[in-house]
């Protein structure tokens, strides 16, 4: 009589540590959902403001509403993606404890969050690069880029306005008004905004250009130049603070979204294993 030994291959829990199909699927769902909701929110925001009405919401109101909507969209999208990643990943097997299964489900939620965030960054980078490249090619240089700033452009327009003096007293300049404005924009942008200061020589030169174009006295032109430079600095500083605030908001929301994805993945895994909500 011959003994026969049967070897049965048991499934290894090691192969189910990470179910990349569930992670990728959850990331795609979160990215697509956020894209659709952001598009819907943008359309609703544009529809709520009319250029022909004086009853539009204030800028602060729109900012608060926009920040709240972005928060809801980011956290909600990652909740859905995390739930999908935890609910549809392969089970860990009977050998794994409840705590181990929950830990693995949560890890899938974090992986989904990281992948979806990377996808969003890549999409934003490609979109921004295309827009910046097209605008730069059409505008042609840093001067046009500086002129696109509403605050700086408004200050320059105000500075280059003609004064009440007799036009016959105007000193004819060697450049056209458009060329003078572009040259002034270069001086202010390169020195005052980029380097943080502007020399007296540049101030005097800009004042002479302003006096020639606006028919103001040298003292009034110099005073107007100094005021415009300070306004341009304030506008640039305000833009920097706004950018820092947006970056902080996105970072904080991303951390909250990571926690939401972790919790949702564990909830999805609990639904998968027990088919009950606790």
TAMOMO-V821510 format. One record per backbone hydrogen bond with DSSP energy under -0.5 kcal/mol. NH is the residue of the N-H (numbers start at 0). CO is the residue of the C=O. E is the energy in kcal/mol with one decimal. If there is no record, write none. Layout:
nh: {NH/NH}
co: {CO/CO}
e: {E/E}
//
This chain:
nh: {2/4/5/6/7/8/9/14/15/16/19/22/23/24/25/26/27/28/29/30/31/32/33/34/35/36/37/38/39/40/41/42/43/44/45/46/47/48/52/61/62/63/64/65/66/67/68/69/70/71/72/73/74/75/76/77/78/79/80/81/82/83/84/85/86/87/95/100/101/102/103/104/105/106/107/108/109/110/111/112/113/114/115/116/117/118/119/120/121/122/123/124/125/126/127/128/129/130/131/132/133/134/135/136/137/138/139/140/144/145/146/147/148/149/152/153/154/155/156/157/158/159/160/162/168/169/171/179/180/181/182/183/184/185/186/187/188/189/190/191/191/192/193/194/194/195/196/202/203/204/205/206/207/208/209/210/211/212/213/214/220/221/222/223/224/225/226/227/228/229/230/231/232/233/234/235/236/237/238/239/240/241/242/243/244/245/246/247/248/249/250/251/252/253/254/255/256/257/258/259/260/261/262/263/264/265/266/267/268/269/270/271/272/273/274/274/275}
co: {0/2/3/4/5/6/7/11/12/13/17/18/19/20/21/22/23/24/25/26/27/28/29/30/31/32/33/34/35/36/37/38/39/40/41/42/43/45/49/57/58/59/60/61/62/63/64/65/66/67/68/69/70/71/72/73/74/75/76/77/78/79/80/81/82/83/92/96/97/98/99/100/101/102/103/104/105/106/107/108/109/110/111/112/113/114/115/116/117/118/119/120/121/122/123/124/125/126/127/128/129/130/131/132/133/134/135/135/140/141/142/143/145/147/148/149/150/151/152/153/154/155/157/213/165/166/169/175/176/177/178/179/180/181/182/183/184/185/186/186/187/187/188/189/190/190/190/198/199/200/201/202/203/204/205/206/207/208/209/210/216/217/218/219/220/221/222/223/224/225/226/227/228/229/230/231/232/233/234/235/236/237/238/239/240/241/242/243/244/245/246/247/248/249/250/251/252/253/254/255/256/257/258/259/260/261/262/263/264/265/266/267/268/269/269/270/269}
e: {-0.5/-0.5/-0.5/-0.6/-0.6/-0.5/-0.6/-0.9/-1.2/-1.1/-0.9/-1.8/-2.9/-2.4/-2.5/-2.3/-2.5/-2.2/-2.5/-2.5/-2.7/-2.6/-2.3/-2.2/-2.3/-2.5/-2.6/-2.3/-2.3/-2.6/-2.5/-2.2/-2.3/-2.4/-2.4/-2.2/-1.3/-1.0/-1.3/-2.3/-2.1/-2.4/-2.5/-2.5/-2.5/-2.4/-2.5/-2.5/-2.1/-2.2/-2.6/-2.7/-2.3/-2.5/-2.6/-2.0/-1.8/-2.1/-2.5/-2.6/-2.3/-2.2/-2.3/-2.3/-2.9/-2.2/-0.9/-2.4/-2.5/-2.2/-2.4/-2.6/-2.7/-2.2/-2.0/-1.8/-2.1/-2.5/-2.4/-2.2/-2.6/-2.6/-2.7/-2.3/-2.2/-2.4/-2.4/-2.3/-2.5/-2.4/-2.5/-2.6/-2.5/-2.5/-2.8/-2.7/-2.1/-2.2/-2.9/-2.5/-2.1/-2.6/-2.7/-2.2/-1.8/-2.8/-2.8/-0.5/-1.4/-2.4/-2.4/-1.0/-1.4/-0.6/-2.8/-2.6/-2.1/-2.4/-2.6/-2.3/-2.0/-2.2/-0.9/-5.1/-2.0/-1.4/-0.6/-2.6/-2.5/-2.2/-2.4/-2.6/-2.4/-2.1/-2.2/-2.6/-2.6/-2.6/-2.1/-0.6/-0.6/-1.9/-1.7/-0.6/-0.7/-0.8/-1.4/-2.1/-2.8/-2.1/-2.7/-2.5/-2.1/-2.0/-2.7/-2.7/-2.2/-2.0/-2.6/-1.4/-2.8/-2.4/-2.2/-2.3/-2.3/-2.4/-2.1/-2.3/-2.4/-2.0/-2.2/-2.5/-2.3/-2.4/-2.4/-2.4/-2.6/-2.5/-2.1/-2.1/-2.3/-2.4/-2.3/-2.3/-2.5/-2.4/-2.3/-2.4/-2.4/-2.6/-2.3/-2.7/-2.7/-2.2/-1.8/-2.3/-2.6/-1.9/-1.9/-2.3/-2.6/-2.3/-2.5/-2.6/-2.2/-1.8/-2.3/-2.6/-2.4/-2.3/-2.1/-2.1/-2.4/-2.6/-0.7/-1.1/-0.6}
//
